[in-house]
């Protein structure tokens, strides 16, 4: 804790030197990543808070962290003893950052942000809001270059090609399609900073970010040339030849600003909240900017048949590994010391035995008892719970395979199941089935169907505050856009080929957490005189715990879906299992 | 039809005189009303299309009408033989107006709009889009002043006060509250052009627009003064005294532009799509404009206890009138000639016998057989159908009473009911009950619950393209914002005191239409550790036809809601009925 106080003091000295009165430190990097490379983990470094979302603001006297409901409990815990105040985003009467700065600072004072890691759109919005309060925004400094002495370098790991047999469409074909889409928007070029988008376009993968197989780089795509800005240290002879054969021009990572600043009289398509302020500002004034969601991101979200086939294969491998893991867990909990950390380790062990396994797609969340109610809980060896025969154990985990990415949550009732546990679990299951069985017309947005995951909970005065579903990359980031299923509006419609998670939950603080998650694929269903209808195919293959189900609370249709799902899990996984594993799975997938 | 052609020719001559190449004629007026006074019905005059929503565009060679799904059938019918092409908004591959103009006109050509009747925000968006296509927008002309020879004058009917016993809150108190809300937004004043908003703020009502008890006027509200811009011919001695006693300054209607143009160095709150371009442009450049949804509109939508009490009383009166009407209808259809037009007349007759009846809240939609599938059908004496003992009869009607506004739709099965009719009707009823029984947390938007009205339909490959619910005024416009329940996103949350319609439907072209509509009041339900939850109280009191219900398709909860609703209808209405009417209603509200 004293370390955190020292770091904040160092930042305050920096503020005084530069005549700043506050500094805003977002959780992101120069590419607006959800999970940044450690070079850019300055928000974690300054606060000790390790969650994936959160913004720290330091004034000369005070400091605050703003984060969302997923991290309320974790943040409160990690901020203990730091003098950093926790602001719970989204709760009533919690001031926004600009409101708080308006209270804390005096007219004419200055707020610093690092333009390199601040999304252009966010910076514009912030500037408007702070200007209204008489405050200035200064975006010229990265204080961490001077105050963070052992700051890690920007990573330079080598990249590799994702072969056509996994990617399904060649880089040059994707670029052609992007150029067609740019034409429709009236744009000459596309400027991309998002690492997963670049990885998808160029069919490359990297190792620069934990769990996210991406490489730090920028791209500029126009009908004239396609340039990949990447540190040459990351390139092998092989990948250089591959990229050149796809017509890609290679330039050093640091040259992007220089390149962009020399563009002239051209119309550039970019996404204002996916490009840094510094890069946006580097564009000369004689260029026209079309700020829209990236056409490449929508293309990426609509998986091609090879990618979908890869997802199906990955699900079988993941399912087999999970059967083995759960078989181990069942016998281990009563007989040996199993902790939340052991669970994460064992999951890696079983998954790593599978073909084409690369690594975890995110840090496993294994939350026992009250830890399950911490939505993005990360168990630490020193503090993790030992699993015993009571309460719920929530396990949210996933893997990266060359042919697909997985993300699955199951919640297991250990020991006695109370009436409240049964009812809670069954309401979450009803929500999960509500999404799983939903038919919706072409043009439907995720926010329109979100209620199907919540209705049973709402009817009982229950709720969860996180989203119901996020898009998922193909051997890429476990969270990707542009579609999602959330309370909040998102104009992207659900389209055939999109893979999205279906993960309602319920969290009783200090008691337990429940979340049930499968990945689902949007597919065409029926066409009638009233239009085209879509539905979801569930991709994930793993039984649910049936013990905490109160069958009397399920409708006939819900029971039918559940039994059919379990039947499919057994049919798809059993060919890959040993006899004893098959017996175990048959038992777990019996009809309810 | 030849009249329409002549009018379009006159407009084309006007285009040539003014060196314009196209003119866009929206359906609205200087106040951006949904239903304009006849002076502003230029879109209807030029095209013959009488729907409430639609935009005509005339170029030197072509003409088109853009309208939404409610009016597809009606518009196709009314445009027959006019050379005006119908563009069905919202269907795939239908160009938007700007796209179409981009195709039809050459670079450098000019598109005219009348800035007096064009919403400022729409004009800005249009200008950006047309400029991108190399087209100019000219907003200086109202062609109809010269080409529409017998154009009606702007109405000058006298206005009257809505007494405190009906309005619930005095004008001066409302102005105080508005000023408080302006403070919160950092604004000095509010500029209002919306007629219903002004009527609500000042507790005045008028007769300038059919079915909408509003008066043509503008208002400017600031902490210094509140000015009502209204033609002095509309003011009696009494209303002048009343307004002055509330601290309102009176000015002539036409003085608004002059007044606004003399404002200096002030921050004005307005709503860009509720204020005309001409009025917006009259604001001097040294004023700061805050363009947000009007704080007065949100205040208006949250009904106060007196207004809610008024709604309840109006519902009883309307319910009694409807019992008498349906009793008449039942015996009349087999014995005398009953047409779609007779139905509208009889509804007025029965409703006008009720206390404090003012008039219809909209033109009755009585659609028999295929006419019921025309969502905003308006029966004409020459062409209307005679009701016989078959198919569905859809009746959507409402009334204005001094103490409230009603809007109700029932669909009656006459004669034999086919299996398809039963299933269709029951699916719509399930949707209606889905909204009626919905519990939702504080902060929920209408678009989130809309699916509850559609789920049963979607599950069967059915759908309707109109909204599920609109806000409704208190003795004011039958359609009011800001909340609604629709497929489309709307950031307004549903808040206690809001009255909204619940009207799912199903339309089989050339066969029949089904719509079931009640008005519902958002109210507080329960509060748990997961937050505050709201639900709906159904206000409308009228039995549904039970004959076309397939009870086997309803859940126990749906049957319970239905029987409870019918029980409430009987209990609330029976004290006001004669014995024979009571017997009839008891029979109609028997448990299913």
Interface residues (C-beta under 8 A of the other chain):
Chain A: X132 X186 X438 X439 X440 X441 X443 X444 X445 X447 X448 X449 X450 X451 X452 X455 X458 X459 X461 X462 X463 X487 X489 X491 X526 X528 X530 X531 X533 X555
Chain B: X132 X186 X439 X440 X441 X443 X444 X445 X447 X448 X449 X450 X451 X452 X455 X458 X459 X461 X462 X463 X487 X489 X491 X526 X528 X530 X531 X533 X555
